[in-house]
Amino acid sequence: MTIELGNWESAVRKSILIFGGCSVILCLFVNGGPLFIFVLGPFYLFFSLLGWYFIGVPCHWVISKYTNGHVLYYLAAVVVFASVLVFSVGGYIGGFFGTAALLQSLIFLFYLKKWNVKIFYILSTGSI
């Protein structure tokens, strides 16, 4: 029996690049923009890929196999992940990676499920 996981490779790639691109743009307006781009950027990519490989894709597989794939299951997985981080490494780091995981998972679901949401359409295409 096979499980239909969708085009998750493309959705993961887009979620990492879109969130990373938005972070770079945000950091350009804040003091220390070049620091993020050249120093923290590679760490972001490394930890995002590790996170998707060891946490995100297995969670996606379990959610696809045992549930109906509703967005609340994905949000619950992110809440559990962020809670573990907050209690194990601290509030700021856990909050940062939890927020990154939440936004990346929403972008992932948007591209995976082809949601017809006007705000996501405007953000992804730049036109109304």
C-alpha positions, -999 to +999 in steps of 0.1 A: +000+000+000+014+034-010+007+067+005+002+098-016+026+123-001+022+149-029+051+168-044+067+173-010+103+178-023+093+210-042+072+222-013+100+218+012+124+236-011+100+265-016+092+268+021+129+270+030+138+295+003+107+317+007+111+319+045+149+324+041+143+351+015+118+370+037+143+367+066+171+382+045+148+411+034+137+417+070+173+417+082+184+442+056+161+467+073+175+458+108+210+465+120+232+435+112+217+425+078+250+414+062+257+394+093+226+373+087+232+369+050+268+357+052+271+342+087+237+331+099+223+323+064+243+291+059+233+279+095+197+286+087+198+265+055+217+237+073+193+235+103+162+239+080+174+210+059+181+189+089+148+198+105+129+189+074+148+156+069+146+144+105+114+160+118+093+175+090+092+147+064+086+119+090+058+140+106+043+146+071+045+108+064+027+100+098+001+126+093-006+115+057-007+078+067-028+079+099-050+111+095-070+130+069-041+155+065-059+185+081-038+215+088-045+212+125-024+180+127+005+199+112+001+228+136-001+203+165+033+188+153+048+223+152+035+231+187+050+199+201+083+207+183+084+243+196+075+232+231+103+207+233+127+233+221+115+259+246+118+235+275+151+220+264+172+249+251+154+281+262+127+305+253+144+327+227+160+299+206+129+277+209+107+307+199+128+315+169+130+279+156+093+273+165+083+304+145+105+293+116+089+258+117+054+272+118+059+296+089+078+270+069+051+244+075+023+268+064+043+276+032+049+238+027+011+231+031+002+259+007+024+245-021+016+209-013-022+212-011-025+240-037-046+261-013-067+288-030-061+315-005-061+350-018-033+364+005-009+335-004-017+341-041-009+378-037+024+371-018+036+344-042+028+362-074+029+399-064-003+406-083-039+410-071 
